[in-house]
């Protein structure tokens, strides 16, 4: 089937209607007239030879063709924006956007000095920092909304992505000050306790096995997971849960939440903090510089 060329403004109109489920709202978001948005989406449907939306009194609903196109259209949209950013950065180094997802561990360990270093080279580039969570960040990586992610990754769990180790981070167990378990315990007693892990539900159980891989202790079976580190810190500080956190937090965060490190007989296994990106992705100059800064300070952290 021969197809006419698809134009960028048609894809922008399509994505706006897809996101807002309304031509009126899409037109408002794009600062265009409703007829202009309607014409662009109809031209796109004609070019592709399929109907992208069902139109009715309640608004517009994507068809199966619209649902299928959305993923590809979003990648194209962000790649074009990224290309524009790259040209701006090459021209004068003072414009553009860098968007990354970064875990709390990396934010505490290497982000502050890396950001300061980056700002010396790109003082006016807009920086967007998102908290990394694998289930939520991977779709944003795939679409191009985020250029790369820095997060704890278990070996072999992301075969369809480019993954490189940035550094290893030490993990510790923590409880609230005054927790009854501090009076006397053995590692073997901990399996019966309820633990909290500030990671997503998909990663949590496997991550616990990895943490206890170097210990003779059976991994706990009762686990609370949450994607917010701040929420996890507060919950552990106000309950009898045992939490797992990066060691960096002992000095920086624990005093604020009333937490103390639980002295285990055998340390938890360190975790790999990795850089994750789309396979064969080409970073903008600013994003590459930001990554280089993160690598530099990660290497210094490891000694």
Secondary structure, DSSP 8 states (H G I E B T S, - for coil): -------HHHHHHHHHHHHHS-HHHHHHHHT--HHHHHHHHHHHHHHHTS--EEEETTEEEE-HHHHHHHHHHHHHHHHHHHHHHHHHHHHHSS--EEEEEE-HHHIIIIIHHHHHHHHHH-TT-EEEEEE--HHHHHHHHHHTSSSEEEEE--TTS-TTSEEEEEEEE-EEEEEETT-GGGTS--GGGGGGSEEEESS-HHHHHHHHHHHTTTSSS---SEEEE-S-HHHHHHHHHTSS-EEEEETTHHHHTHHHHTEEE---SS----EEEEEEE-TT----HHHHHHHHHHHHHHHHHH-
